[in-house]
């Protein structure tokens, strides 16, 4: 009963928070290694201050729908392992934004083919404090340490950027900071410490920011 009450209280808190939503603009700037053999797959999502998943704001279509070429039955959990575990492998229920050629979208959960030069989209967040996460990964992103023999299709692991959005957030820019990597084999949803062996994975994005 105590767990049920706690769960209901959390649900009411989140519902109340999003009843008074703020609109923000999320900008993902393409980096030097945005496109190599493949363009990256990525997801952007919100969590509360305790680390509870709130919802996905953006995910590339292939990752969201698990529409992988020649993938095993379980898909590609190593592609975006932090997002997959946090969201429980559930893609957001949203319309495709493939027709939005301008790169701007105005729905909360966007799915699209990977933009060729970064993306800008708007979303609504609650009035309270929260955290925003962005995870990026490029298939076949090999280097001298992450090789085809020891890294499978993934190559270098996903990279994760994070930032806190305070309730007092007004007209200013918040930049997400590179925090760590996802599990190289997708076995868990933890954010692992950055490895000094990463190279091109660090240059997938130039910057990720949130503005009002």
C-alpha positions as CSV (number, residue, x, y, z in Angstrom):
1,X,0.0,0.0,0.0
2,X,2.8,2.4,0.9
3,X,4.5,1.8,-2.5
4,X,1.1,2.4,-4.2
5,X,0.7,5.7,-2.4
6,X,4.2,6.8,-3.3
7,X,3.6,5.9,-7.0
8,X,0.4,7.8,-7.1
9,X,2.0,10.8,-5.4
10,X,4.8,10.8,-8.0
11,X,2.3,10.6,-10.8
12,X,0.2,13.5,-9.4
13,X,3.4,15.6,-9.0
14,X,4.5,15.0,-12.5
15,X,1.0,15.8,-13.9
16,X,0.8,19.0,-11.9
17,X,4.3,20.0,-13.1
18,X,3.4,19.6,-16.7
19,X,0.1,21.3,-16.4
20,X,2.1,24.5,-16.1
21,X,4.6,23.9,-18.9
22,X,7.4,26.0,-20.3
23,X,8.4,25.9,-23.9
24,X,12.1,25.5,-24.7
25,X,14.1,25.2,-27.8
26,X,16.7,22.4,-28.0
27,X,19.5,22.8,-30.5
28,X,21.9,20.0,-31.6
29,X,24.8,21.2,-33.6
30,X,26.5,18.8,-35.9
31,X,30.2,18.2,-35.1
32,X,33.1,17.4,-37.3
33,X,32.3,13.7,-37.2
34,X,28.5,13.9,-37.4
35,X,28.5,11.8,-40.6
36,X,31.2,9.2,-41.2
37,X,30.0,5.8,-42.6
38,X,26.6,6.5,-41.0
39,X,24.9,9.5,-39.5
40,X,24.4,9.2,-35.8
41,X,21.4,7.9,-33.9
42,X,20.4,10.0,-30.9
43,X,17.8,10.6,-28.3
44,X,17.0,13.5,-26.0
45,X,14.9,13.0,-22.9
46,X,13.9,14.5,-19.5
47,X,14.4,13.1,-15.9
48,X,13.4,14.5,-12.6
49,X,16.0,15.4,-9.9
50,X,15.8,11.9,-8.5
51,X,16.7,10.3,-11.8
52,X,13.2,9.2,-12.7
53,X,12.5,9.1,-16.4
54,X,9.8,11.7,-17.4
55,X,9.6,11.4,-21.2
56,X,11.4,11.4,-24.5
57,X,11.7,14.7,-26.4
58,X,13.4,13.5,-29.5
59,X,14.7,10.2,-30.9
60,X,15.9,9.3,-34.4
61,X,13.5,7.0,-36.2
62,X,15.7,4.1,-36.7
63,X,16.6,3.9,-33.0
64,X,13.1,4.6,-31.8
65,X,11.4,2.0,-34.1
66,X,14.4,-0.4,-33.8
67,X,14.5,-0.5,-37.5
68,X,18.0,-1.8,-37.9
69,X,19.5,-3.5,-40.9
70,X,20.7,-7.1,-40.3
71,X,20.3,-6.7,-36.6
72,X,19.8,-9.7,-34.2
73,X,16.4,-10.3,-32.7
74,X,17.1,-8.2,-29.7
75,X,17.9,-5.2,-31.9
76,X,20.8,-2.9,-31.1
77,X,20.7,-2.2,-27.4
78,X,24.3,-1.0,-27.5
79,X,23.3,1.9,-29.8
80,X,21.6,4.1,-27.2
81,X,21.8,2.0,-24.0
82,X,21.2,4.7,-21.5
83,X,18.0,5.9,-23.3
84,X,16.8,2.4,-24.0
85,X,17.0,1.4,-20.3
86,X,15.6,4.7,-19.0
87,X,12.7,4.7,-21.4
88,X,12.2,0.9,-21.1
89,X,12.8,0.5,-24.8
90,X,9.6,2.4,-25.6
91,X,9.6,4.8,-28.5
92,X,7.5,8.0,-28.1
93,X,4.1,8.0,-29.6
94,X,4.5,10.9,-32.0
95,X,4.2,11.7,-35.7
96,X,7.2,11.6,-37.9
97,X,8.9,14.9,-38.6
98,X,10.5,13.8,-41.9
99,X,8.5,16.4,-43.7
100,X,9.8,19.2,-41.6
101,X,12.7,20.1,-43.9
102,X,13.5,23.2,-42.0
103,X,14.9,21.2,-39.2
104,X,12.4,22.6,-36.7
105,X,9.6,20.6,-35.0
106,X,6.9,21.7,-32.6
107,X,5.7,18.5,-31.0
108,X,7.0,17.2,-27.7
109,X,8.2,13.8,-28.8
110,X,9.8,13.9,-32.3
111,X,10.9,11.0,-34.4
112,X,12.7,11.5,-37.6
113,X,15.4,10.2,-39.9
114,X,18.8,11.5,-38.7
115,X,19.1,15.1,-39.8
116,X,22.0,15.7,-42.0
117,X,23.3,18.8,-40.2
118,X,22.0,18.9,-36.7
119,X,18.5,19.7,-35.6
120,X,16.5,22.4,-33.7
121,X,13.1,21.5,-32.1
122,X,10.8,22.9,-29.5
123,X,9.3,21.0,-26.6
124,X,7.4,21.7,-23.4
125,X,8.8,21.0,-20.0
126,X,7.4,21.3,-16.5
127,X,7.9,24.4,-14.3
128,X,10.0,22.6,-11.7
129,X,13.6,21.6,-11.7
130,X,14.5,18.8,-14.1
131,X,17.5,17.3,-16.0
132,X,17.9,16.9,-19.7
133,X,19.9,14.2,-21.4
134,X,21.2,13.6,-24.9
135,X,22.8,10.4,-26.1
136,X,24.6,10.0,-29.5
137,X,26.1,7.0,-31.2
138,X,27.5,6.2,-34.7
139,X,27.7,2.7,-36.0
140,X,31.0,1.4,-37.3
141,X,32.8,4.2,-35.4
142,X,36.1,2.2,-35.0
143,X,39.5,3.4,-33.9
144,X,42.7,1.8,-32.8
145,X,41.2,0.8,-29.5
146,X,37.6,0.1,-30.4
147,X,38.0,-2.3,-33.4
148,X,35.7,-4.4,-35.4
149,X,37.0,-7.5,-33.6
150,X,36.4,-6.2,-30.0
151,X,33.5,-3.8,-30.5
152,X,31.1,-5.4,-33.0
153,X,28.9,-3.1,-35.0
154,X,29.1,-0.3,-32.5
155,X,32.7,0.7,-32.5
156,X,33.1,3.4,-29.9
157,X,30.3,3.5,-27.3
158,X,27.6,6.1,-27.2
159,X,28.3,9.5,-25.6
160,X,26.0,11.2,-23.2
161,X,25.5,14.9,-22.5
162,X,23.5,16.3,-19.5
163,X,22.4,19.5,-17.9
164,X,20.1,20.7,-15.1
165,X,17.3,23.0,-16.0
166,X,16.2,25.0,-12.9
167,X,12.7,26.2,-12.2
168,X,14.1,29.8,-12.5
169,X,15.3,29.1,-16.1
170,X,14.3,32.2,-18.2
171,X,15.8,33.7,-21.3
172,X,19.3,32.3,-21.3
173,X,21.2,29.4,-22.8
174,X,22.0,26.2,-21.0
175,X,24.6,24.0,-22.6
176,X,24.7,20.3,-22.0
177,X,28.0,18.9,-20.8
178,X,29.7,15.7,-22.0
179,X,29.2,13.4,-19.0
180,X,30.2,9.9,-19.9
181,X,29.4,6.9,-22.2
182,X,26.8,4.2,-22.5
183,X,27.6,0.6,-22.0
184,X,29.7,-0.6,-25.0
185,X,27.6,-3.8,-25.3
186,X,24.2,-2.4,-24.1
187,X,24.1,-4.6,-21.0
188,X,23.1,-1.8,-18.6
189,X,21.7,1.8,-18.6
190,X,24.4,3.4,-16.5
191,X,26.4,6.4,-17.6
192,X,30.0,5.2,-17.5
193,X,33.1,7.4,-17.1
194,X,34.6,8.9,-20.2
195,X,37.4,6.8,-21.7
196,X,40.7,8.3,-22.8
197,X,40.4,5.9,-25.8
198,X,37.6,7.8,-27.4
199,X,38.4,9.8,-30.5
200,X,35.8,10.5,-33.2
201,X,32.9,9.8,-30.8
202,X,33.8,13.1,-29.0
203,X,33.3,15.0,-32.3
204,X,29.8,13.8,-33.2
205,X,28.2,16.9,-31.9
206,X,29.6,20.4,-31.7
207,X,27.2,21.6,-29.0
208,X,23.8,20.7,-27.4
209,X,21.9,23.6,-25.8
210,X,18.5,24.6,-24.4
211,X,17.1,28.1,-24.7
212,X,13.8,29.8,-23.9
